[in-house]
Amino acid sequence: MTSGIIKFLNKYVCIQTAVYWKYTGMDAYGNRAYVDPIEIEVRWDNQTELIRDDNGKEVASKAQVQVLQDLEVDSWLYLGSLSDFGSPIPSPEDVDEAYKIIRTDKNPIFNSISEFIRIVYL
């Protein structure tokens, strides 16, 4: 059952579309491999700030993106839709304005132990 807060986030907060390429590791040729990209709903805030990545190293983040599902570090996001690309859809590393996820945070929604808001840093 979806709570009122999740419904609110879906309707009023995460109203932008982004393309998500999930990183799966290296392929047999030593290239980075991704699952076929999907569209997800987000709230994308362009703001540059220094953060610590998942390894504790200080890095510059170009954007904070709120999402409603778990995303993986080293995966990529692009603010836009799949229809922005021709066929075949390019690797995210070849897309201008696509950014690698460098850190993820997952916080419980107010008064809940089972529903979360996630923030990814690009």
N, CA, C and O atoms as CSV, one atom per row, in Angstrom:
chain,resi,resn,atom,element,x,y,z
A,1,MET,N,N,0.835,-1.184,0.000
A,1,MET,CA,C,0.000,0.000,0.000
A,1,MET,C,C,0.875,1.241,0.000
A,1,MET,O,O,1.835,1.320,0.767
A,2,THR,N,N,0.565,2.195,-0.834
A,2,THR,CA,C,1.349,3.411,-0.957
A,2,THR,C,C,0.811,4.467,-0.001
A,2,THR,O,O,-0.390,4.736,0.041
A,3,SER,N,N,1.723,5.061,0.766
A,3,SER,CA,C,1.311,6.077,1.728
A,3,SER,C,C,1.001,7.393,1.022
A,3,SER,O,O,1.338,7.599,-0.145
A,4,GLY,N,N,0.349,8.271,1.771
A,4,GLY,CA,C,0.041,9.596,1.247
A,4,GLY,C,C,1.291,10.381,0.912
A,4,GLY,O,O,1.299,11.156,-0.045
A,5,ILE,N,N,2.362,10.189,1.694
A,5,ILE,CA,C,3.603,10.917,1.424
A,5,ILE,C,C,4.197,10.460,0.091
A,5,ILE,O,O,4.638,11.294,-0.700
A,6,ILE,N,N,4.217,9.163,-0.168
A,6,ILE,CA,C,4.738,8.646,-1.428
A,6,ILE,C,C,3.893,9.156,-2.593
A,6,ILE,O,O,4.433,9.550,-3.627
A,7,LYS,N,N,2.578,9.149,-2.430
A,7,LYS,CA,C,1.703,9.674,-3.484
A,7,LYS,C,C,2.010,11.145,-3.740
A,7,LYS,O,O,2.055,11.579,-4.891
A,8,PHE,N,N,2.223,11.915,-2.672
A,8,PHE,CA,C,2.577,13.330,-2.803
A,8,PHE,C,C,3.895,13.483,-3.560
A,8,PHE,O,O,3.994,14.296,-4.480
A,9,LEU,N,N,4.911,12.700,-3.175
A,9,LEU,CA,C,6.213,12.780,-3.844
A,9,LEU,C,C,6.079,12.442,-5.325
A,9,LEU,O,O,6.673,13.108,-6.174
A,10,ASN,N,N,5.306,11.416,-5.633
A,10,ASN,CA,C,5.091,11.030,-7.036
A,10,ASN,C,C,4.408,12.129,-7.821
A,10,ASN,O,O,4.772,12.385,-8.969
A,11,LYS,N,N,3.425,12.782,-7.225
A,11,LYS,CA,C,2.606,13.752,-7.952
A,11,LYS,C,C,3.222,15.140,-8.020
A,11,LYS,O,O,3.074,15.830,-9.028
A,12,TYR,N,N,3.922,15.567,-6.948
A,12,TYR,CA,C,4.358,16.958,-6.871
A,12,TYR,C,C,5.868,17.172,-6.799
A,12,TYR,O,O,6.336,18.275,-7.084
A,13,VAL,N,N,6.629,16.173,-6.436
A,13,VAL,CA,C,8.076,16.367,-6.272
A,13,VAL,C,C,8.844,15.731,-7.425
A,13,VAL,O,O,9.583,16.419,-8.129
A,14,CYS,N,N,8.681,14.442,-7.623
A,14,CYS,CA,C,9.417,13.738,-8.676
A,14,CYS,C,C,8.605,13.785,-9.967
A,14,CYS,O,O,7.972,12.805,-10.361
A,15,ILE,N,N,8.639,14.953,-10.615
A,15,ILE,CA,C,7.798,15.166,-11.800
A,15,ILE,C,C,8.612,15.323,-13.080
A,15,ILE,O,O,8.045,15.538,-14.151
A,16,GLN,N,N,9.914,15.220,-12.983
A,16,GLN,CA,C,10.764,15.280,-14.166
A,16,GLN,C,C,11.106,13.857,-14.607
A,16,GLN,O,O,11.070,12.920,-13.810
A,17,THR,N,N,11.434,13.716,-15.873
A,17,THR,CA,C,11.820,12.415,-16.411
A,17,THR,C,C,13.328,12.383,-16.620
A,17,THR,O,O,13.927,13.343,-17.103
A,18,ALA,N,N,13.925,11.254,-16.244
A,18,ALA,CA,C,15.352,11.036,-16.474
A,18,ALA,C,C,15.544,9.641,-17.060
A,18,ALA,O,O,14.712,8.750,-16.886
A,19,VAL,N,N,16.654,9.481,-17.753
A,19,VAL,CA,C,17.039,8.173,-18.290
A,19,VAL,C,C,18.110,7.602,-17.365
A,19,VAL,O,O,19.066,8.290,-17.006
A,20,TYR,N,N,17.940,6.340,-16.985
A,20,TYR,CA,C,18.835,5.657,-16.054
A,20,TYR,C,C,19.480,4.457,-16.728
A,20,TYR,O,O,18.796,3.556,-17.214
A,21,TRP,N,N,20.822,4.462,-16.749
A,21,TRP,CA,C,21.592,3.323,-17.230
A,21,TRP,C,C,22.207,2.653,-16.004
A,21,TRP,O,O,23.093,3.232,-15.376
A,22,LYS,N,N,21.762,1.454,-15.649
A,22,LYS,CA,C,22.311,0.736,-14.499
A,22,LYS,C,C,23.610,0.047,-14.890
A,22,LYS,O,O,23.656,-0.734,-15.841
A,23,TYR,N,N,24.659,0.348,-14.144
A,23,TYR,CA,C,25.977,-0.253,-14.357
A,23,TYR,C,C,25.969,-1.691,-13.850
A,23,TYR,O,O,25.500,-1.959,-12.744
A,24,THR,N,N,26.486,-2.615,-14.658
A,24,THR,CA,C,26.520,-4.032,-14.271
A,24,THR,C,C,27.929,-4.582,-14.111
A,24,THR,O,O,28.091,-5.734,-13.710
A,25,GLY,N,N,28.955,-3.785,-14.415
A,25,GLY,CA,C,30.332,-4.254,-14.303
A,25,GLY,C,C,31.028,-4.184,-15.644
A,25,GLY,O,O,30.569,-3.510,-16.566
A,26,MET,N,N,32.127,-4.880,-15.739
A,26,MET,CA,C,32.909,-4.875,-16.975
A,26,MET,C,C,32.510,-6.063,-17.840
A,26,MET,O,O,32.234,-7.153,-17.337
A,27,ASP,N,N,32.484,-5.833,-19.151
A,27,ASP,CA,C,32.172,-6.941,-20.051
A,27,ASP,C,C,33.440,-7.741,-20.355
A,27,ASP,O,O,34.496,-7.454,-19.791
A,28,ALA,N,N,33.354,-8.724,-21.226
A,28,ALA,CA,C,34.478,-9.614,-21.547
A,28,ALA,C,C,35.638,-8.875,-22.210
A,28,ALA,O,O,36.761,-9.378,-22.229
A,29,TYR,N,N,35.374,-7.684,-22.756
A,29,TYR,CA,C,36.400,-6.907,-23.445
A,29,TYR,C,C,36.972,-5.786,-22.584
A,29,TYR,O,O,37.771,-4.981,-23.063
A,30,GLY,N,N,36.568,-5.730,-21.322
A,30,GLY,CA,C,37.062,-4.693,-20.423
A,30,GLY,C,C,36.318,-3.378,-20.536
A,30,GLY,O,O,36.788,-2.362,-20.024
A,31,ASN,N,N,35.172,-3.372,-21.190
A,31,ASN,CA,C,34.358,-2.164,-21.304
A,31,ASN,C,C,33.283,-2.157,-20.225
A,31,ASN,O,O,32.832,-3.213,-19.780
A,32,ARG,N,N,32.879,-0.969,-19.809
A,32,ARG,CA,C,31.805,-0.840,-18.829
A,32,ARG,C,C,30.502,-1.304,-19.470
A,32,ARG,O,O,30.206,-0.951,-20.611
A,33,ALA,N,N,29.728,-2.091,-18.738
A,33,ALA,CA,C,28.476,-2.646,-19.267
A,33,ALA,C,C,27.288,-2.100,-18.485
A,33,ALA,O,O,27.375,-1.853,-17.282
A,34,TYR,N,N,26.171,-1.915,-19.198
A,34,TYR,CA,C,24.952,-1.355,-18.607
A,34,TYR,C,C,23.739,-2.157,-19.049
A,34,TYR,O,O,23.724,-2.741,-20.132
A,35,VAL,N,N,22.716,-2.177,-18.191
A,35,VAL,CA,C,21.410,-2.700,-18.565
A,35,VAL,C,C,20.793,-1.697,-19.535
A,35,VAL,O,O,21.133,-0.515,-19.490
A,36,ASP,N,N,19.895,-2.144,-20.407
A,36,ASP,CA,C,19.204,-1.210,-21.296
A,36,ASP,C,C,18.592,-0.085,-20.467
A,36,ASP,O,O,17.993,-0.345,-19.423
A,37,PRO,N,N,18.733,1.160,-20.917
A,37,PRO,CA,C,18.252,2.291,-20.119
A,37,PRO,C,C,16.736,2.304,-19.981
A,37,PRO,O,O,16.006,1.808,-20.839
A,38,ILE,N,N,16.289,2.886,-18.875
A,38,ILE,CA,C,14.862,3.049,-18.610
A,38,ILE,C,C,14.597,4.499,-18.207
A,38,ILE,O,O,15.508,5.224,-17.810
A,39,GLU,N,N,13.340,4.901,-18.318
A,39,GLU,CA,C,12.935,6.211,-17.832
A,39,GLU,C,C,12.452,6.082,-16.398
A,39,GLU,O,O,11.753,5.131,-16.049
A,40,ILE,N,N,12.836,7.061,-15.559
A,40,ILE,CA,C,12.369,7.119,-14.178
A,40,ILE,C,C,11.929,8.544,-13.878
A,40,ILE,O,O,12.311,9.482,-14.577
A,41,GLU,N,N,11.126,8.697,-12.837
A,41,GLU,CA,C,10.673,10.016,-12.399
A,41,GLU,C,C,11.631,10.526,-11.326
A,41,GLU,O,O,12.023,9.783,-10.427
A,42,VAL,N,N,12.003,11.805,-11.430
A,42,VAL,CA,C,13.004,12.387,-10.542
A,42,VAL,C,C,12.659,13.839,-10.219
A,42,VAL,O,O,11.757,14.433,-10.810
A,43,ARG,N,N,13.401,14.384,-9.271
A,43,ARG,CA,C,13.486,15.831,-9.080
A,43,ARG,C,C,14.970,16.138,-9.174
A,43,ARG,O,O,15.756,15.719,-8.324
A,44,TRP,N,N,15.343,16.864,-10.198
A,44,TRP,CA,C,16.750,17.123,-10.530
A,44,TRP,C,C,17.088,18.551,-10.138
A,44,TRP,O,O,16.489,19.493,-10.656
A,45,ASP,N,N,18.038,18.722,-9.231
A,45,ASP,CA,C,18.483,20.052,-8.794
A,45,ASP,C,C,19.939,20.232,-9.184
A,45,ASP,O,O,20.821,19.579,-8.627
A,46,ASN,N,N,20.194,21.123,-10.144
A,46,ASN,CA,C,21.569,21.437,-10.524
A,46,ASN,C,C,22.160,22.331,-9.449
A,46,ASN,O,O,21.763,23.487,-9.304
A,47,GLN,N,N,23.099,21.797,-8.704
A,47,GLN,CA,C,23.825,22.597,-7.727
A,47,GLN,C,C,25.168,21.925,-7.489
A,47,GLN,O,O,25.242,20.727,-7.214
A,48,THR,N,N,26.200,22.696,-7.596
A,48,THR,CA,C,27.551,22.183,-7.415
A,48,THR,C,C,27.932,22.296,-5.945
A,48,THR,O,O,27.757,23.339,-5.315
A,49,GLU,N,N,28.455,21.199,-5.420
A,49,GLU,CA,C,28.922,21.203,-4.039
A,49,GLU,C,C,29.971,20.111,-3.860
A,49,GLU,O,O,30.009,19.138,-4.613
A,50,LEU,N,N,30.814,20.285,-2.860
A,50,LEU,CA,C,31.781,19.248,-2.519
A,50,LEU,C,C,31.108,18.247,-1.593
A,50,LEU,O,O,30.483,18.620,-0.600
A,51,ILE,N,N,31.246,16.966,-1.934
A,51,ILE,CA,C,30.694,15.888,-1.110
A,51,ILE,C,C,31.759,14.816,-0.956
A,51,ILE,O,O,32.811,14.873,-1.591
A,52,ARG,N,N,31.480,13.857,-0.121
A,52,ARG,CA,C,32.339,12.674,-0.023
A,52,ARG,C,C,31.644,11.544,-0.756
A,52,ARG,O,O,30.459,11.286,-0.541
A,53,ASP,N,N,32.400,10.861,-1.638
A,53,ASP,CA,C,31.817,9.738,-2.363
A,53,ASP,C,C,31.718,8.533,-1.427
A,53,ASP,O,O,32.072,8.631,-0.252
A,54,ASP,N,N,31.242,7.408,-1.936
A,54,ASP,CA,C,31.056,6.223,-1.099
A,54,ASP,C,C,32.366,5.663,-0.548
A,54,ASP,O,O,32.350,4.833,0.361
A,55,ASN,N,N,33.508,6.113,-1.095
A,55,ASN,CA,C,34.817,5.687,-0.597
A,55,ASN,C,C,35.431,6.702,0.358
A,55,ASN,O,O,36.542,6.494,0.845
A,56,GLY,N,N,34.716,7.812,0.636
A,56,GLY,CA,C,35.208,8.832,1.553
A,56,GLY,C,C,36.054,9.908,0.899
A,56,GLY,O,O,36.544,10.805,1.585
A,57,LYS,N,N,36.237,9.841,-0.408
A,57,LYS,CA,C,37.039,10.834,-1.131
A,57,LYS,C,C,36.185,12.071,-1.417
A,57,LYS,O,O,35.024,11.950,-1.809
A,58,GLU,N,N,36.763,13.263,-1.219
A,58,GLU,CA,C,36.049,14.504,-1.508
A,58,GLU,C,C,36.015,14.741,-3.014
A,58,GLU,O,O,37.057,14.764,-3.670
A,59,VAL,N,N,34.814,14.916,-3.559
A,59,VAL,CA,C,34.613,15.121,-4.997
A,59,VAL,C,C,33.576,16.215,-5.207
A,59,VAL,O,O,32.809,16.536,-4.300
A,60,ALA,N,N,33.558,16.785,-6.406
A,60,ALA,CA,C,32.566,17.798,-6.758
A,60,ALA,C,C,31.332,17.115,-7.342
A,60,ALA,O,O,31.434,16.302,-8.261
A,61,SER,N,N,30.185,17.453,-6.803
A,61,SER,CA,C,28.914,16.958,-7.319
A,61,SER,C,C,28.278,18.064,-8.151
A,61,SER,O,O,28.241,19.218,-7.725
A,62,LYS,N,N,27.775,17.717,-9.340
A,62,LYS,CA,C,27.145,18.685,-10.236
A,62,LYS,C,C,25.661,18.839,-9.977
A,62,LYS,O,O,25.078,19.876,-10.294
A,63,ALA,N,N,25.033,17.798,-9.394
A,63,ALA,CA,C,23.589,17.822,-9.185
A,63,ALA,C,C,23.191,16.849,-8.086
A,63,ALA,O,O,23.873,15.858,-7.824
A,64,GLN,N,N,22.058,17.164,-7.446
A,64,GLN,CA,C,21.393,16.253,-6.524
A,64,GLN,C,C,20.078,15.863,-7.174
A,64,GLN,O,O,19.345,16.713,-7.679
A,65,VAL,N,N,19.787,14.569,-7.156
A,65,VAL,CA,C,18.567,14.083,-7.792
A,65,VAL,C,C,17.800,13.235,-6.789
A,65,VAL,O,O,18.326,12.255,-6.263
A,66,GLN,N,N,16.549,13.618,-6.525
A,66,GLN,CA,C,15.683,12.825,-5.663
A,66,GLN,C,C,14.979,11.781,-6.518
A,66,GLN,O,O,14.451,12.085,-7.588
A,67,VAL,N,N,14.982,10.547,-6.028
A,67,VAL,CA,C,14.339,9.434,-6.735
A,67,VAL,C,C,13.575,8.588,-5.721
A,67,VAL,O,O,13.803,8.695,-4.516
A,68,LEU,N,N,12.674,7.754,-6.212
A,68,LEU,CA,C,11.854,6.934,-5.335
A,68,LEU,C,C,12.236,5.464,-5.348
A,68,LEU,O,O,11.566,4.643,-4.721
A,69,GLN,N,N,13.320,5.119,-6.068
A,69,GLN,CA,C,13.799,3.741,-6.077
A,69,GLN,C,C,15.311,3.748,-5.887
A,69,GLN,O,O,15.973,4.764,-6.095
A,70,ASP,N,N,15.843,2.597,-5.489
A,70,ASP,CA,C,17.286,2.489,-5.304
A,70,ASP,C,C,17.984,2.564,-6.648
A,70,ASP,O,O,17.579,1.897,-7.601
A,71,LEU,N,N,19.037,3.377,-6.729
A,71,LEU,CA,C,19.898,3.452,-7.905
A,71,LEU,C,C,21.308,3.096,-7.465
A,71,LEU,O,O,21.640,3.180,-6.282
A,72,GLU,N,N,22.127,2.700,-8.417
A,72,GLU,CA,C,23.461,2.188,-8.120
A,72,GLU,C,C,24.545,3.211,-8.436
A,72,GLU,O,O,24.478,3.915,-9.444
A,73,VAL,N,N,25.560,3.283,-7.546
A,73,VAL,CA,C,26.758,4.075,-7.816
A,73,VAL,C,C,27.410,3.531,-9.076
A,73,VAL,O,O,27.361,2.327,-9.327
A,74,ASP,N,N,28.016,4.396,-9.865
A,74,ASP,CA,C,28.673,4.106,-11.143
A,74,ASP,C,C,27.680,3.923,-12.289
A,74,ASP,O,O,28.082,3.708,-13.433
A,75,SER,N,N,26.377,4.008,-11.981
A,75,SER,CA,C,25.365,4.055,-13.031
A,75,SER,C,C,25.263,5.503,-13.495
A,75,SER,O,O,25.929,6.378,-12.941
A,76,TRP,N,N,24.437,5.766,-14.504
A,76,TRP,CA,C,24.360,7.105,-15.099
A,76,TRP,C,C,22.922,7.592,-15.184
A,76,TRP,O,O,21.984,6.806,-15.311
A,77,LEU,N,N,22.772,8.942,-15.109
A,77,LEU,CA,C,21.479,9.588,-15.290
A,77,LEU,C,C,21.597,10.716,-16.309
A,77,LEU,O,O,22.624,11.384,-16.423
A,78,TYR,N,N,20.509,10.897,-17.039
A,78,TYR,CA,C,20.380,11.976,-18.023
A,78,TYR,C,C,19.007,12.600,-17.831
A,78,TYR,O,O,18.005,11.885,-17.823
A,79,LEU,N,N,18.941,13.919,-17.676
A,79,LEU,CA,C,17.662,14.605,-17.527
A,79,LEU,C,C,17.027,14.738,-18.896
A,79,LEU,O,O,17.460,15.545,-19.718
A,80,GLY,N,N,16.005,13.945,-19.132
A,80,GLY,CA,C,15.326,13.908,-20.417
A,80,GLY,C,C,14.673,12.549,-20.583
A,80,GLY,O,O,14.507,11.807,-19.614
A,81,SER,N,N,14.307,12.229,-21.805
A,81,SER,CA,C,13.617,10.963,-22.041
A,81,SER,C,C,14.327,10.143,-23.110
A,81,SER,O,O,15.203,10.638,-23.818
A,82,LEU,N,N,13.934,8.891,-23.209
A,82,LEU,CA,C,14.517,8.000,-24.215
A,82,LEU,C,C,14.270,8.518,-25.628
A,82,LEU,O,O,15.062,8.262,-26.535
A,83,SER,N,N,13.170,9.248,-25.814
A,83,SER,CA,C,12.858,9.775,-27.145
A,83,SER,C,C,13.850,10.859,-27.593
A,83,SER,O,O,13.829,11.269,-28.753
A,84,ASP,N,N,14.713,11.321,-26.690
A,84,ASP,CA,C,15.752,12.291,-27.055
A,84,ASP,C,C,16.861,11.652,-27.885
A,84,ASP,O,O,17.674,12.355,-28.485
A,85,PHE,N,N,16.896,10.317,-27.918
A,85,PHE,CA,C,17.968,9.600,-28.595
A,85,PHE,C,C,17.441,8.906,-29.844
A,85,PHE,O,O,16.257,8.585,-29.946
A,86,GLY,N,N,18.345,8.685,-30.784
A,86,GLY,CA,C,18.007,7.872,-31.942
A,86,GLY,C,C,18.165,6.402,-31.580
A,86,GLY,O,O,18.212,6.028,-30.408
A,87,SER,N,N,18.243,5.589,-32.614
A,87,SER,CA,C,18.423,4.164,-32.398
A,87,SER,C,C,19.710,3.746,-33.087
A,87,SER,O,O,19.912,4.117,-34.243
A,88,PRO,N,N,20.569,3.014,-32.457
A,88,PRO,CA,C,20.453,2.504,-31.093
A,88,PRO,C,C,20.741,3.602,-30.066
A,88,PRO,O,O,21.378,4.610,-30.374
A,89,ILE,N,N,20.264,3.386,-28.856
A,89,ILE,CA,C,20.513,4.344,-27.776
A,89,ILE,C,C,21.989,4.247,-27.403
A,89,ILE,O,O,22.503,3.148,-27.197
A,90,PRO,N,N,22.673,5.385,-27.315
A,90,PRO,CA,C,24.116,5.356,-27.055
A,90,PRO,C,C,24.465,4.957,-25.627
A,90,PRO,O,O,23.617,4.952,-24.736
A,91,SER,N,N,25.723,4.628,-25.440
A,91,SER,CA,C,26.258,4.421,-24.100
A,91,SER,C,C,26.157,5.748,-23.352
A,91,SER,O,O,26.295,6.803,-23.971
A,92,PRO,N,N,25.924,5.725,-22.048
A,92,PRO,CA,C,25.797,6.994,-21.323
A,92,PRO,C,C,27.065,7.837,-21.369
A,92,PRO,O,O,27.000,9.063,-21.278
A,93,GLU,N,N,28.217,7.185,-21.509
A,93,GLU,CA,C,29.473,7.930,-21.564
A,93,GLU,C,C,29.584,8.780,-22.822
A,93,GLU,O,O,30.406,9.693,-22.888
A,94,ASP,N,N,28.754,8.480,-23.826
A,94,ASP,CA,C,28.761,9.225,-25.080
A,94,ASP,C,C,27.649,10.274,-25.159
A,94,ASP,O,O,27.482,10.917,-26.195
A,95,VAL,N,N,26.891,10.451,-24.082
A,95,VAL,CA,C,25.763,11.375,-24.077
A,95,VAL,C,C,26.149,12.652,-23.336
A,95,VAL,O,O,26.496,12.616,-22.156
A,96,ASP,N,N,26.083,13.795,-24.053
A,96,ASP,CA,C,26.295,15.075,-23.384
A,96,ASP,C,C,25.220,15.248,-22.320
A,96,ASP,O,O,24.058,14.911,-22.546
A,97,GLU,N,N,25.597,15.763,-21.182
A,97,GLU,CA,C,24.673,16.028,-20.084
A,97,GLU,C,C,24.188,14.769,-19.363
A,97,GLU,O,O,23.234,14.839,-18.588
A,98,ALA,N,N,24.822,13.627,-19.602
A,98,ALA,CA,C,24.586,12.434,-18.780
A,98,ALA,C,C,25.719,12.394,-17.754
A,98,ALA,O,O,26.875,12.667,-18.075
A,99,TYR,N,N,25.364,12.050,-16.519
A,99,TYR,CA,C,26.335,12.101,-15.440
A,99,TYR,C,C,26.344,10.803,-14.650
A,99,TYR,O,O,25.314,10.154,-14.466
A,100,LYS,N,N,27.547,10.441,-14.185
A,100,LYS,CA,C,27.717,9.226,-13.389
A,100,LYS,C,C,27.281,9.485,-11.951
A,100,LYS,O,O,27.562,10.546,-11.393
A,101,ILE,N,N,26.597,8.517,-11.355
A,101,ILE,CA,C,26.202,8.595,-9.953
A,101,ILE,C,C,27.433,8.322,-9.096
A,101,ILE,O,O,28.074,7.279,-9.224
A,102,ILE,N,N,27.758,9.283,-8.214
A,102,ILE,CA,C,28.962,9.137,-7.397
A,102,ILE,C,C,28.654,8.816,-5.930
A,102,ILE,O,O,29.529,8.375,-5.186
A,103,ARG,N,N,27.403,9.041,-5.527
A,103,ARG,CA,C,27.005,8.680,-4.159
A,103,ARG,C,C,25.491,8.564,-4.101
A,103,ARG,O,O,24.769,9.238,-4.836
A,104,THR,N,N,25.026,7.695,-3.215
A,104,THR,CA,C,23.583,7.571,-2.976
A,104,THR,C,C,23.308,7.678,-1.483
A,104,THR,O,O,24.065,7.157,-0.663
A,105,ASP,N,N,22.227,8.351,-1.140
A,105,ASP,CA,C,21.745,8.415,0.239
A,105,ASP,C,C,20.315,7.892,0.259
A,105,ASP,O,O,19.553,8.118,-0.681
A,106,LYS,N,N,19.956,7.199,1.322
A,106,LYS,CA,C,18.608,6.648,1.457
A,106,LYS,C,C,18.127,6.962,2.865
A,106,LYS,O,O,18.710,6.510,3.850
A,107,ASN,N,N,17.052,7.746,2.948
A,107,ASN,CA,C,16.546,8.197,4.232
A,107,ASN,C,C,15.079,7.824,4.391
A,107,ASN,O,O,14.301,7.933,3.443
A,108,PRO,N,N,14.697,7.382,5.593
A,108,PRO,CA,C,13.289,7.057,5.794
A,108,PRO,C,C,12.427,8.309,5.702
A,108,PRO,O,O,12.823,9.392,6.132
A,109,ILE,N,N,11.255,8.134,5.137
A,109,ILE,CA,C,10.287,9.219,5.070
A,109,ILE,C,C,9.720,9.419,6.469
A,109,ILE,O,O,9.581,8.464,7.233
A,110,PHE,N,N,9.400,10.648,6.794
A,110,PHE,CA,C,8.868,11.002,8.103
A,110,PHE,C,C,7.823,9.997,8.583
A,110,PHE,O,O,6.862,9.688,7.878
A,111,ASN,N,N,8.034,9.502,9.783
A,111,ASN,CA,C,7.083,8.610,10.452
A,111,ASN,C,C,6.918,7.261,9.738
A,111,ASN,O,O,5.846,6.659,9.790
A,112,SER,N,N,7.985,6.787,9.068
A,112,SER,CA,C,7.921,5.501,8.379
A,112,SER,C,C,9.229,4.745,8.554
A,112,SER,O,O,10.308,5.338,8.588
A,113,ILE,N,N,9.115,3.434,8.664
A,113,ILE,CA,C,10.322,2.602,8.708
A,113,ILE,C,C,10.455,1.755,7.447
A,113,ILE,O,O,11.414,0.997,7.300
A,114,SER,N,N,9.484,1.885,6.533
A,114,SER,CA,C,9.501,1.032,5.349
A,114,SER,C,C,9.495,1.800,4.027
A,114,SER,O,O,9.624,1.195,2.963
A,115,GLU,N,N,9.346,3.116,4.082
A,115,GLU,CA,C,9.334,3.914,2.861
A,115,GLU,C,C,10.453,4.945,2.937
A,115,GLU,O,O,10.716,5.526,3.990
A,116,PHE,N,N,11.109,5.160,1.789
A,116,PHE,CA,C,12.311,5.964,1.784
A,116,PHE,C,C,12.305,6.957,0.630
A,116,PHE,O,O,11.661,6.746,-0.397
A,117,ILE,N,N,13.036,8.036,0.828
A,117,ILE,CA,C,13.373,8.943,-0.258
A,117,ILE,C,C,14.868,8.762,-0.483
A,117,ILE,O,O,15.643,8.651,0.467
A,118,ARG,N,N,15.253,8.734,-1.729
A,118,ARG,CA,C,16.661,8.547,-2.067
A,118,ARG,C,C,17.168,9.813,-2.750
A,118,ARG,O,O,16.451,10.450,-3.522
A,119,ILE,N,N,18.408,10.163,-2.454
A,119,ILE,CA,C,19.081,11.264,-3.127
A,119,ILE,C,C,20.352,10.703,-3.725
A,119,ILE,O,O,21.158,10.080,-3.033
A,120,VAL,N,N,20.525,10.930,-5.026
A,120,VAL,CA,C,21.763,10.526,-5.690
A,120,VAL,C,C,22.524,11.780,-6.084
A,120,VAL,O,O,21.931,12.797,-6.445
A,121,TYR,N,N,23.826,11.695,-6.010
A,121,TYR,CA,C,24.710,12.808,-6.327
A,121,TYR,C,C,25.462,12.472,-7.598
A,121,TYR,O,O,26.023,11.384,-7.733
A,122,LEU,N,N,25.469,13.411,-8.529
A,122,LEU,CA,C,26.107,13.205,-9.824
A,122,LEU,C,C,27.376,14.024,-9.930
A,122,LEU,O,O,28.055,13.980,-10.956
